[in-house]
Amino acid sequence: MRTYSLTVLLWSCMFHAIHMMPSQKRTNKHSHSEKITGLSENGGKTLHRTKRGWMWNQFFLLEEYTGPDTQYVGKLHTDQDKGDGNLKYILTGDGAGSLFIIDENTGDIHAAKKLDREEKSLYVLRAKAIDRKTGRQVEPESEFIIKIHDINDNEPKFTKDMYTASIPEMSGVGTSVIQVTATDADDANYGNSAKVVYSILQGQPYFSVDPETGIIKTALPDMSRENREQYQVVIQAKDMGGQMGGLSGTTTVNITLTDVNDNPPRFPQSTYQFSSPESAPPGTPLGRIKANDPDVGENAEIEYSISNGDGSDMFDIVTDKDTQEGIITVKKRLDFENKMLYTLRVEATNTHPDPRFLQLGPFKDTALVKISVEDIDEPPVFSRPWYLIEADEDAKEGSIIGQVVAHDPDVTKNAIKYSVDRHTDLDRIFNIYSGNGSLFISKPLDREETPWHNITVIATEINNPKQSSQIPVFIRILDINDHAPEFAKYYETFVCENAKAGQLIQTVSAVDKDDPPQGHKFFFELVPEFAVHPNFSIVDNKDNTAGIMTRRNGYSRSKMSTYLLPIIIFDNDYPIQSSTGTLTIRVCACDSWGNMQSCNAEAFLLPAGLSTGALVAILLCIIILLLVVLFTALKRQRKKEPLIISKDDVRDNIVTYNDEGGGEEDTQAFDIGTLRNPEAREESKMRRDVIPETIFQIRRTAPLWENIDVQDFIHRRLKENDLDPAAPPYDSLATYAYEGNDSIANSLSSLESLTTEGNQDYDYLSDWGPRFKKLADMYGGEDSDRD
C-alpha cells in the first residue's frame, strides 16, 4: 500500500509542475500528508496513510541560455532521505548525463549545455532513489518532463529567395500578381515570436502587399509595358506582430508586364517613293515599307494591302513574317511608253486586335507610295506569242507561205531585220525576207515524210544587234493527193480444188499515205485486160474493201497451180490516184469444209488415201534407195576405165561437144531423171558471153514442169526458144537432150563404129541442116578419115 501512495504522489506533482508557470528561480519543498478514508474488507475501518513523493522546484528552462554558470533545472527529493547520505539519486532519459546532470547526493539537476527549443522543445526524464547500502529502491522510478521555454531567436524566412511573376499591362488597380509566404521557427503558441507581418520595402507606388496574406497587388492604373516592362519589388516579413524589436526577413519579386495589343501600327512617314525599270519581270521586289508597332509577338503582326490607287493592278505587296515589313513587287509588265508614274495607297492593319482597346481608335494606318517607271532599250516585240502557218504540199520553191511581224516598243522605233534560227531548220527548207518577215519555201515539201515543221524566227534591231527576240512558228503541211492507194498487206490467197462458183476466197483492203479531209474512199476493179476473167471476179463492198469470188466450179493443180490476178485500186480525191496490185492465188487441196490441206504441186501424184504415217514411211524409203544408188554409182565410177584411151580416139569429138551423149545404151552419160525433177530445172538466164542489144523482160510462162511427159515438155521448150529471139541458145540440153522414140538415122554415136566392117556413108548429114555441118565435115569424106 505504501508503494501505491508514492506513485500517485509523484504523478500528481508532475501534473502540477507541467502546468505551473515559473516566474523566477526558487526552491519549494512540498511535504504534506493527506488522510484518506475508505471501507476496508473487514467492515469499514478507517485507514490512515502517509503520502510520500519526489521533491523539485523547477520544470522550465530558457533556450539559448548564455550565463556564466550552468542553468539550474530543479531538485529531486524523497521523504526517505534523512540527510545522512544513505540515498543515491539516479537520472535517466532524454539527455541524461550529457545535457542534464544530477547530483546523486542532493538530487539537484543542472543543464550542462545551451539548449535550442527549435531543435527539441521538451525532454522526458526518469528518476529513482536507491539505498546505497542495500541497493534497493526506496522509491519507484518516476517520469517527469522538462520543457524548453521559447525566446524570439528566429527571424521569418520566405519559401523562395526570389519570386518571378507577370501581369498583363493596363491591368486595373488591385489586380493580384503573386503571393509570397514566410515562416518563423519560433513557437507560435507562446507570445508573438512567430506572428509575421508583411510589408513592401521597394516597388511603391506601383505595387502593394497584404500584411497578413502576403498577396502582392497592383497599386497604379494603366501601367504600360511600352513605358516600363520590368519591376523589382522587395517584400519584408517581420515577427512579433511587426512591433519594435521583432526579427525580419526579405525576399525579391521580379514582376514583368506582358504585352497586350493596345497600340495600332503607325507609318513613320506618309509618303514613300520607289522606281522600277520597265523590263522588270513580274514578281520583282521594288522596295520595303514598315509600319511601327510598339507591341510585341502576335500583337505586333501586321498585314499590308493596297487599298486603292492607279497602280493597284500593276503592283502587289506581301508581308515579310520575320520582319513585319511590306514588300512591294511588280505584278504585271511595265511599259514606260504607256505610263511613267504610278500612285498606290498602302494600308497596314493589326491581324490580332484586342476588343478591350478598340475604343482607342482603328488599329491600322495608311501611307502613299509613288513608283516611277524607268525607260530602257527593249528588244523587238512580235505581234503574236506564236504563229501558225499552213503550206500546201505541192507549193513551189520560192513560194511565200506566211509572214511574221515585230516592232520596236521604244520611242526611237529602230528598224528590225528578221532571220531563221538554223538550229531549228537544219535542212534549210524555209527562208525569210529580212526586211518584212515573209517566209518562203527553199526546198520541196513532203507531208508524208514530215507533216509539221517547228522553226524559230529571230527579230533583231539593226542599230543595236544585242536587242533581239525570237518567236516559235509552227508550219503545218497541207496534204494533196500525190500517193496512190495500195494493198493494206501481202495476201496469201488460195482456192480449193473443189471450190464452187460464186465462192468468196479473199477480202482485200487498201491503205493510202495521203490524208484527205473527208477520209479515204477506195474502189477496186480488175485491169482492163482481165475485165472478164474466166476464173475469178472482184466485188467492191463499198466500204474500202473488195471480195475475190470464184467464177467456175473446180480448179486443178495439175493444169494450173497458181493464178495471178491484177487489181486496180482507185481513191476519190483530186487528182485521182490509182495503182495495180497483183493477187497471187494458189490452188490447194481442201477438205469438205474448205480447210486447206496441201498446196504442193507434187501432192496430187500420191494416193488420196495415204495417211501421214504412210507418207513419212514412203519418204524414208525413197531416201534410203537414193543413198544406195549413190553409193553404187560412186563405187562403179572408181572402177571404170577412162573414156579417152588415146589422142586419136574419135570419141573425143563427142565428149568435146557434148552433143548427144552415149546414146540410148549409154545410161551413164546422161541422167534423164533430171528432166523429171522440177526443182532441178534452170531458170531462164541471159547469156553471159553476149551483151544484149536491148534490155528485155523475160516473159513469164506457164509452169510446164507440172506435165510428167518429158517428151512433151522438151518439145514445148524447144518451141518457146525457137519463137523467142531473145532466148539464150540451147545447143546442148534443150536442143539435143532427147532423141525421140524411133530415130530414122539410128544412133549417131561413134562408139560402135569400130565394130563395123568397111567405111560408112555420112553424106546424108549434109542434108540435115546447118546445125550438122560440123559433123558432115568430120565424117563426110575419105579425106577426113585419113586426116
RAFENDA-V356648 format. One record per backbone hydrogen bond with DSSP energy under -1.0 kcal/mol. NH is the residue of the N-H (numbers start at 1). CO is the residue of the C=O. If there is no record, write none. Layout:
# RAFENDA-V356648
((NH CO) (NH CO))
This chain:
# RAFENDA-V356648
((5 1) (6 2) (7 3) (8 4) (9 5) (10 6) (11 7) (12 8) (13 9) (14 10) (15 11) (16 12) (17 13) (18 14) (19 15) (43 40) (44 40) (55 77) (61 147) (63 149) (64 115) (73 109) (74 109) (76 107) (81 78) (88 130) (89 104) (90 128) (92 126) (94 124) (96 93) (97 100) (98 95) (99 95) (100 95) (101 110) (103 108) (107 103) (109 74) (110 101) (111 71) (112 99) (120 116) (123 146) (125 144) (126 92) (127 142) (128 90) (130 88) (131 136) (132 86) (135 131) (138 129) (139 129) (142 127) (144 125) (146 123) (147 59) (148 121) (149 61) (153 151) (157 183) (159 181) (163 252) (165 254) (167 256) (169 258) (170 223) (174 218) (175 172) (177 216) (180 214) (183 157) (197 238) (198 211) (199 236) (201 234) (202 234) (207 203) (208 217) (210 215) (214 210) (216 178) (217 208) (218 175) (219 206) (228 224) (231 255) (233 253) (234 202) (235 251) (236 199) (237 249) (238 197) (239 247) (240 192) (241 195) (242 239) (243 240) (246 243) (249 237) (251 235) (252 161) (253 233) (254 163) (255 231) (256 165) (257 229) (258 167) (262 260) (266 292) (272 368) (274 370) (276 372) (278 374) (280 277) (283 330) (284 281) (286 328) (287 328) (289 326) (292 266) (299 296) (300 297) (301 298) (303 349) (305 347) (307 345) (311 343) (312 309) (315 311) (316 329) (318 327) (320 325) (324 320) (326 289) (327 318) (328 287) (329 316) (330 284) (331 314) (332 314) (339 335) (342 371) (344 369) (345 308) (346 367) (347 305) (348 365) (349 303) (350 363) (351 301) (357 354) (358 355) (360 357) (361 358) (364 362) (365 348) (367 346) (368 270) (369 344) (370 272) (371 342) (372 274) (373 340) (374 276) (381 407) (383 405) (387 472) (389 474) (391 476) (393 478) (395 392) (398 441) (399 396) (401 439) (402 439) (404 437) (407 381) (417 460) (418 434) (419 458) (421 456) (424 421) (428 425) (431 440) (433 438) (437 433) (439 402) (440 431) (441 399) (442 429) (443 429) (450 446) (453 475) (455 473) (457 471) (458 419) (459 469) (460 417) (461 467) (462 415) (467 464) (469 459) (471 457) (473 455) (474 387) (475 453) (476 389) (477 451) (478 391) (482 480) (486 511) (488 509) (493 584) (495 586) (497 588) (499 496) (502 550) (503 500) (505 548) (506 548) (508 546) (511 486) (519 516) (523 570) (525 568) (527 566) (530 527) (531 528) (537 549) (539 547) (541 545) (546 508) (547 539) (548 506) (549 537) (550 503) (551 535) (554 499) (555 497) (560 556) (563 585) (565 583) (567 581) (568 525) (569 579) (570 523) (571 577) (579 569) (581 567) (583 565) (585 563) (586 493) (587 561) (588 495) (589 598) (591 595) (594 591) (597 589) (598 589) (605 602) (606 603) (610 607) (615 611) (616 612) (617 613) (618 614) (619 615) (620 616) (621 617) (622 618) (623 619) (624 620) (625 621) (626 622) (627 623) (628 624) (629 625) (630 626) (631 627) (632 628) (633 629) (634 630) (635 631) (636 632) (637 633) (638 634) (640 636) (652 649) (653 650) (655 651) (656 652) (657 653) (658 654) (667 665) (674 671) (675 672) (677 674) (680 677) (704 702) (706 703) (707 704) (713 709) (714 710) (715 711) (716 712) (717 713) (718 714) (719 715) (720 716) (721 717) (722 718) (723 719) (724 720) (727 724) (736 732) (737 733) (765 762) (766 763) (767 764) (768 765) (772 769) (773 770) (776 772) (777 773) (778 774) (779 775) (780 776) (785 781) (786 782) (787 783))
